[in-house]
Amino acid sequence: MIRGTEKEDLKGLIIRLKKLGRNAAIWVTAARMLSLPRRRQVIVNIAKVAESVKGEEVALVPGKLLGDGLIESKVRVAAYAWTDTAKTRIEAAGGKVLTIDELVKENPKGTNVRILR
């Protein structure tokens, strides 16, 4: 029986986040959430992003971002995966969608990052 994810890019991301966790615990938490079994993976709608993120914070979704709901504020969201609808709605509001790797390169210490679940 195979344990763990079969997605090689996800395995690599989890390993990189765990290594960065020496300096910022937020990346270890994100790595743990990304390594959850499929039935417990994180799925977040943009409506939750709109109500949870304040000011200059960046929303981190260690899973999939869905496009259900409305968003009117300019937010930055980093996610492992997202739907086309979610990306379109966030960009239409003036926000930006990033990969988790892009967020780590911009902000290795994880300041002003809020993990959504």
Backbone bond lengths (Angstrom), bond angles and torsions (degrees), N, CA, C in turn:
res aa  C-N    CA-C-N  psi(-1)  N-CA   C-N-CA  omega(-1)  CA-C   N-CA-C  phi
1 M - - - 1.431 - - 1.529 108.58 -
2 I 1.314 115.48 134.35 1.459 121.91 179.38 1.519 108.64 -88.52
3 R 1.307 116.36 131.43 1.457 120.82 176.78 1.518 109.34 -112.28
4 G 1.310 115.53 148.60 1.451 120.13 179.97 1.517 111.22 87.64
5 T 1.278 114.66 177.19 1.457 120.38 -177.47 1.523 111.31 -75.95
6 E 1.317 114.83 150.74 1.457 120.61 176.82 1.526 111.17 -97.65
7 K 1.309 117.18 -3.99 1.461 121.87 -179.73 1.526 109.06 -82.25
8 E 1.307 116.07 114.00 1.463 120.95 -176.04 1.527 112.13 -65.47
9 D 1.341 117.91 -37.75 1.462 119.53 -179.93 1.525 110.87 -66.98
10 L 1.326 117.62 -34.90 1.464 120.98 177.46 1.526 110.90 -69.43
11 K 1.316 117.28 -39.78 1.468 120.77 177.05 1.531 110.18 -59.80
12 G 1.317 116.42 -45.43 1.457 120.85 179.79 1.522 112.07 -63.21
13 L 1.335 116.86 -41.00 1.457 121.17 178.63 1.523 110.86 -63.14
14 I 1.313 117.55 -42.90 1.464 121.66 179.57 1.524 110.39 -62.24
15 I 1.318 117.22 -43.28 1.467 121.14 178.85 1.529 111.11 -63.30
16 R 1.345 117.12 -44.08 1.468 120.64 179.36 1.533 111.32 -63.09
17 L 1.334 117.07 -40.63 1.459 120.17 179.84 1.522 111.79 -66.77
18 K 1.327 117.20 -38.16 1.464 120.10 178.13 1.526 111.12 -64.58
19 K 1.332 117.22 -37.99 1.459 120.21 177.48 1.521 111.36 -65.99
20 L 1.338 116.73 -38.74 1.464 120.42 178.11 1.521 111.59 -70.06
21 G 1.308 117.25 -19.51 1.454 122.10 -178.37 1.505 114.15 -64.24
22 R 1.305 117.83 -13.97 1.465 120.84 176.07 1.515 110.51 -62.98
23 N 1.338 116.61 -31.60 1.462 121.61 -177.47 1.523 113.00 -100.14
24 A 1.325 117.88 -27.44 1.462 121.50 -177.78 1.529 109.09 -145.60
25 A 1.308 116.03 117.88 1.466 121.54 -175.54 1.524 113.18 -65.56
26 I 1.320 117.55 -19.11 1.463 120.13 -178.91 1.530 111.63 -61.50
27 W 1.316 116.85 -32.56 1.466 120.03 -178.75 1.529 111.25 -73.07
28 V 1.328 117.92 -31.50 1.468 120.68 176.18 1.527 109.65 -67.11
29 T 1.328 116.27 -41.62 1.462 120.64 177.51 1.523 110.55 -62.03
30 A 1.318 117.16 -43.13 1.469 120.98 178.72 1.525 110.57 -64.15
31 A 1.327 117.49 -39.93 1.468 120.98 178.88 1.524 110.85 -63.68
32 R 1.343 116.88 -41.17 1.468 120.06 177.46 1.516 111.65 -62.15
33 M 1.321 116.30 -41.04 1.465 120.04 -179.48 1.524 111.63 -69.63
34 L 1.320 117.53 -34.04 1.461 120.71 177.75 1.524 111.78 -70.85
35 S 1.320 117.44 -24.64 1.464 119.78 -177.14 1.532 113.13 -94.18
36 L 1.325 116.86 11.36 1.463 120.30 176.52 1.531 110.75 -66.72
37 P 1.336 117.44 155.67 1.470 119.43 175.37 1.536 110.81 -62.33
38 R 1.295 116.43 159.05 1.458 121.64 -174.52 1.529 112.64 -56.55
39 R 1.302 117.99 -38.69 1.466 120.76 -177.72 1.532 112.51 -70.26
40 R 1.332 117.60 -14.91 1.469 121.38 -179.89 1.527 112.45 -114.46
41 Q 1.326 117.66 10.75 1.458 120.23 -178.25 1.522 111.28 -63.81
42 V 1.306 115.24 152.78 1.458 122.30 -176.33 1.526 109.80 -79.25
43 I 1.341 114.85 129.32 1.463 122.06 175.53 1.523 106.77 -132.21
44 V 1.339 117.07 124.39 1.460 122.06 -175.74 1.518 109.31 -129.28
45 N 1.336 116.49 136.57 1.454 122.18 174.48 1.527 109.94 -89.79
46 I 1.333 116.63 156.49 1.462 119.68 -178.47 1.526 111.66 -67.60
47 A 1.329 118.00 -21.68 1.459 120.27 176.09 1.530 110.08 -62.54
48 K 1.323 117.87 -38.99 1.459 121.27 177.96 1.523 110.50 -68.86
49 V 1.331 117.11 -36.30 1.468 120.66 176.80 1.526 109.31 -61.84
50 A 1.329 116.96 -43.90 1.457 121.39 -177.96 1.522 112.03 -62.25
51 E 1.319 118.18 -37.57 1.463 120.06 -177.76 1.526 113.22 -85.65
52 S 1.325 118.62 -19.30 1.466 121.46 -174.24 1.518 114.68 -95.89
53 V 1.309 117.91 -30.66 1.470 121.32 -172.86 1.521 110.12 -93.94
54 K 1.330 115.06 129.48 1.460 121.27 -178.87 1.531 109.94 -121.85
55 G 1.297 116.24 141.87 1.465 122.04 172.90 1.514 114.18 60.55
56 E 1.321 115.04 -128.81 1.463 122.07 -175.52 1.527 113.68 -90.25
57 E 1.312 117.75 11.22 1.459 120.58 -179.40 1.525 111.07 -68.23
58 V 1.327 114.42 152.97 1.457 121.59 174.65 1.516 106.95 -111.33
59 A 1.317 116.92 130.68 1.466 121.29 178.41 1.525 108.76 -85.27
60 L 1.322 115.91 130.88 1.461 121.71 176.96 1.520 108.17 -112.72
61 V 1.321 116.15 118.33 1.462 122.26 178.47 1.522 107.47 -109.96
62 P 1.344 117.88 102.09 1.463 120.25 179.35 1.524 110.56 -81.01
63 G 1.298 115.30 61.55 1.457 123.08 -177.51 1.514 108.41 175.60
64 K 1.335 116.31 -137.08 1.457 120.83 -175.75 1.524 111.03 -109.65
65 L 1.329 115.72 138.26 1.454 123.82 177.25 1.519 108.20 -102.11
66 L 1.347 115.82 122.88 1.455 121.61 -179.61 1.516 110.73 -104.82
67 G 1.325 117.34 158.30 1.458 122.50 -173.84 1.501 115.75 -95.11
68 D 1.320 119.78 20.95 1.454 121.67 -179.05 1.525 110.12 -80.15
69 G 1.305 116.94 129.52 1.462 121.69 179.11 1.512 111.30 108.49
70 L 1.314 114.18 177.36 1.463 121.17 -179.92 1.517 109.71 -113.59
71 I 1.295 115.00 148.62 1.466 120.45 176.73 1.521 106.99 -138.42
72 E 1.322 115.27 129.47 1.455 120.23 -178.61 1.516 112.54 -118.29
73 S 1.324 116.55 -14.94 1.460 119.55 -178.21 1.528 110.54 -92.79
74 K 1.310 113.67 155.77 1.462 121.37 179.44 1.528 108.33 -82.75
75 V 1.329 116.93 108.29 1.466 121.17 -177.43 1.525 109.80 -127.71
76 R 1.334 113.73 156.82 1.461 120.28 173.35 1.519 106.79 -111.71
77 V 1.325 115.58 130.03 1.460 120.92 -176.64 1.526 108.39 -128.36
78 A 1.329 116.04 130.48 1.462 121.75 173.32 1.525 106.76 -110.51
79 A 1.325 116.96 130.71 1.459 120.85 -178.41 1.523 109.31 -144.93
80 Y 1.339 114.45 158.68 1.460 119.21 175.47 1.524 109.78 -72.39
81 A 1.339 116.55 -41.34 1.467 121.57 179.36 1.527 108.33 -146.10
82 W 1.317 116.81 156.15 1.460 121.25 177.76 1.518 109.33 -151.52
83 T 1.351 114.59 160.59 1.454 119.97 176.88 1.527 108.20 -88.87
84 D 1.321 115.18 161.22 1.464 119.60 177.98 1.529 111.02 -62.76
85 T 1.332 116.33 -37.09 1.464 120.75 179.97 1.524 110.79 -62.25
86 A 1.320 117.08 -44.16 1.456 120.99 179.86 1.525 110.69 -61.57
87 K 1.303 116.50 -46.43 1.465 120.33 -179.03 1.526 110.83 -63.17
88 T 1.322 117.00 -42.99 1.459 121.39 -179.39 1.526 111.25 -62.82
89 R 1.331 116.96 -44.74 1.462 120.22 -178.35 1.529 112.25 -68.00
90 I 1.305 117.49 -38.65 1.472 119.97 179.06 1.525 110.40 -67.59
91 E 1.324 116.83 -43.59 1.465 119.95 179.81 1.524 111.52 -68.73
92 A 1.336 118.25 -32.13 1.458 121.16 177.34 1.531 111.15 -66.69
93 A 1.324 116.78 -29.80 1.467 121.60 177.57 1.527 112.11 -82.50
94 G 1.328 117.30 -2.83 1.461 121.00 179.25 1.516 113.68 96.56
95 G 1.313 117.69 7.13 1.456 121.87 -179.30 1.519 112.20 -90.68
96 K 1.325 115.11 -169.55 1.456 120.61 -177.49 1.521 109.49 -144.85
97 V 1.330 116.12 141.50 1.455 122.39 176.36 1.522 108.35 -109.91
98 L 1.346 115.98 127.38 1.461 122.64 -178.35 1.518 110.18 -119.97
99 T 1.308 115.31 159.26 1.455 119.09 167.69 1.530 107.41 -81.94
100 I 1.318 116.69 163.76 1.461 120.08 179.46 1.532 110.23 -65.43
101 D 1.328 117.04 -36.47 1.469 120.34 177.45 1.531 111.63 -61.42
102 E 1.334 117.53 -40.94 1.464 120.79 178.35 1.524 111.06 -63.69
103 L 1.334 116.93 -39.59 1.458 120.61 178.07 1.520 111.31 -64.81
104 V 1.332 116.61 -41.19 1.461 120.72 179.93 1.526 110.56 -63.68
105 K 1.329 117.47 -39.52 1.468 120.33 178.77 1.525 111.49 -66.10
106 E 1.341 116.70 -38.31 1.465 120.98 179.67 1.524 112.54 -74.39
107 N 1.327 116.61 -35.94 1.457 121.61 -171.08 1.531 110.45 -139.22
108 P 1.332 118.59 73.71 1.466 120.33 -175.89 1.528 114.33 -65.60
109 K 1.324 118.45 -23.00 1.465 120.53 178.99 1.525 112.85 -84.96
110 G 1.322 117.25 -14.05 1.463 120.78 176.93 1.509 114.54 75.35
111 T 1.315 117.90 25.86 1.459 119.83 178.89 1.540 110.17 -75.49
112 N 1.322 115.93 144.55 1.462 123.36 -179.08 1.527 112.65 58.62
113 V 1.311 117.10 34.38 1.455 121.51 176.60 1.527 108.14 -114.42
114 R 1.324 115.85 129.63 1.459 121.53 178.61 1.517 109.52 -115.87
115 I 1.330 116.26 121.74 1.468 121.21 178.98 1.528 107.72 -81.48
116 L 1.320 116.09 126.75 1.458 121.35 176.84 1.506 110.14 -104.90
117 R 1.314 114.09 145.17 1.460 120.03 -177.87 1.492 109.80 -136.12
